[in-house]
Amino acid sequence: MSRQELADACNLELARMCEAMGSGQRWAGLTDRTIGALERGEIRWPNRDYRRALCTVLNRDEDSLGFYIDRPSERDGEDRSGTRHSSALLHDAMPSGATQPSRESWVAEFRGLQGQVAGTWDSTSSIYPGEPWSADDRADTVDDVKRRTAFALPALSLLAASMPSEPWNRLAYMLEHPQQLDGPTLEQLEGHTAELFRREEHLPARQLAAHLDAHVRRLERLVGRVPAPFERRVLMTTGEALALAGWVAWDSKRHQTARDLYARALRAADEAGDGPLYACVLAYQSYGAEAAGNLVHARQLLIAAQKFVRGEHSAATRAWLAAREAEVDAALAKPMPALRALDRAMTAYDYAHPHRERSWTGFFTPSRLGSMTVTTYARLDHADLDATAEAVVASLPPSDAKVKAVILADVATAAIQRGRHDRGAQLGHQALEQTLSQEASLGRQRLHDLHLMIQDKRDDADLAELDDRLLAHIV
């Protein structure tokens, strides 16, 4: 079989397995590029569904196909699965025309790009402490920083006997004595940042805000006061927490607070030389620009953001940014750019490890990519909208309550566009209930757009009833 034939056979097997389990169609399928990456050993441990499909189609077990999880000493040039990556492989997932930059050109472009992103923050106020990487560093990698710095201060071990051993008591001690910060305590702080990102997927914004505010204040007490080997990591996790705080503030409709928090996050990303974090904040800002009706600026933010994520360990962020670009292009009635961006998102996602990349990438599951595809297809009135929407809704776990609100609103809009008013009204009511219970700003935005579409169709009783509820709770 050719690579594409093997990919097609595995996708058929995936569909059969999911149907047999009653879980609906599995959304993200194998491609010829994925098969090529497996052949070259660039991916040694694909996800469970891919492994099952390949073993079934090829009639072999995982060992004989060479699948394994390797945990080496993480030499430079390898990721956490112990696999080397190809520059050509990464080029396929980059925006059109982009090339893999050299270290010097990437740093120079990072500095130059900040002044080109209108409406983000004043780059003249940047505190950029010289070269943020050594010649051996990779631009996008958190793990390398952790590895080099975790044991960089062995003398601190002499203080262990005088420090509290219980984790939070130890953290309190470190906050009072930041110059004695050690690797395990910093990992505890980084882990708490990641945990807050995970909670955001399930908790209403106001429930999360208090925990997040305390964590941000805790981190900002450390910035600029910790041992030199830990400075960059503290800045990075502080920037991540500030970015999440900005998103939660926007979700709570505190828009000025969100703008201030985003500016602080961008400063932290700049000082740390953290391109992916800078891109994450620009992506968050694109949602605000879109909500304000400034689609052109939202697109500019997303195009700029994609220039900051060219390294090996940012595939999930690249996929998310490209999918966001597809949504905005579709809203601008640019069908071909939207579909090309969506194709880039799917290509990048073949190489993504969302739960192993950065704190914010864990949310970007196949269902989330599917939901953004539904949004794009709905805005384009694409022929595959109905089938895609049904597959994505069927694959959503109960915990994906916020994304379900967005999908239901988009599918309701598409149904009404196609004259199925009763079905659209039913889905609209479900989307409203989901949005109100989860305090989901994206859901509110979609429902506001739905109101604008149906306000001239109030002669239909079903739509008039839905519009009354939207006027009462959303508009």
Summary of the structure (lengths in Angstrom):
residues: 475
radius of gyration: 23.2
end to end distance: 55.4
largest distance: 78.1
contacts: 1567
relative contact order: 0.08
helix: 67%
strand: 0%
